[in-house]
Amino acid sequence: MSKTYGILALFESAPAIYQAAKKVRSAGYTKWDVFTPFPVHGLDGAMGIKRSKVPVFTFIGGLMGFTLGMTIVWYMGYLDYPLIVGGMPYYSPVFPFPVAYELTILLAAFGTLIGMFTLNKLPMHYHPVMNYEKFRHLTDDKFAVVIEAEDELFNESEVRELFAGLHPTEITVITEEEKA
Amino acid sequence: MTIDLNTCTGCNACVVACQSENNIPIVGKDQIMRGREMSWIRLDRYYSSGDPIENRTSLPSDPQTSLMPVACMHCERAPCEQVCPVNATVHDEQGLNVMAYNRCVGTRYCANNCPYKVRRFNFFDYNKRARDQFYLGPLGVNQFKTEGGILKSMQRNPDVTVRMRGVMEKCTYCVQRIEQAKIAQKVKARDSNDIHVPDGVFKVACQAACPSEAIVFGDISNPESAVSKSKANDRDYSLLGYLNTRPRTTYLGRLRNPNPQMPDYKPDALSRMEYKAMQPQSL
């Protein structure tokens, strides 16, 4: 059994999709997305997408790396196997700094990668818009706006009316197979 | 440890005593000429004549000799320990600078960084190979398997490790004697828990051999010990102390009588300042 995933409006040009995104946003919809074959400058602003949360993952990764580096040196030098070397203290934050610094960079990079994959829900092998027969045009020369049926304001006739005001090439209902 | 340079006569007894106590190999003239002598304590000699100008132009005809036995100083801030990549030389909790022969990989960084140049490296298997077969390596005869070699190995002090090729070694402050004294004290103490080794119950090898008792060794944490009293002397100084290595071995400076009325008086330079003042101004 199939159910409605959302309503798609197809556009021919980047300025048209930009204007459409602005209109959809001002109409108050929250669960909707834009499909373009290439990054359109300013489209994220027009869609009202907030700053990415990936830096949070980066920061947490970096912090974990720094703490890990310092902890390794502290554990080995102070707790596990203390040695008196040249009258130095068993642990000081100064000399293990290169270790902590390198681990900061390494885990920050891992954090960035993991954060990017997590926030983008990657890897994504299926998306309902793939059911659209002109989907391959969306990676080539066409632009589309989809308002999802899960949106609180979703009403098929209202969405069709809104899209009609934007003069798209076509308006289609996207369906998806319901999970068993 | 303190070494009194006033009473030291330069007899070399400490050098020989250390050699026999600590299984120090005899390496031969050829290796000595390459600077690979193995003696843990050496006797430095400094020559000076009464005439600093004559010193510059010719060998002094009647030099005065200053002697200084130099062994590992067991520095508190040891430069050798800081450069060891494998922590093979570290301090133990009683303040000795100890070598872990098994951990040593033979980088010789420590010997390069030692300001006193008292670390000795085993360039060859000095005990395993005959003196004329050092360069043959494994192709040479294994002395531990020959009859004469077995007899020779019986000369060794069983309390001290016989070192192999590729490890660094140096004065241990006769750690075997210290440990024996500690064990004996623990046996004696039994349940009384009085395990503090009394001052003077043992002597290190060089100290025991010194005929003029110039070398004093003991526990510097005990203010009543002979070595603490010796260190309290006004003449006490650290060799290369300005490097802030905080050596455990200190020296009691040599005194001379600068009275010109004395029959053996010579206008010696007694300090660096006096020596500089004696130099010709044109230089």
Interface residues (C-beta under 8 A of the other chain):
Chain A: L83 I84 V85 G86 G87 M88
Chain B: E76 R77 A78 P79 E81 Q82 C84 N87 V90 H91 D92 E93 R246
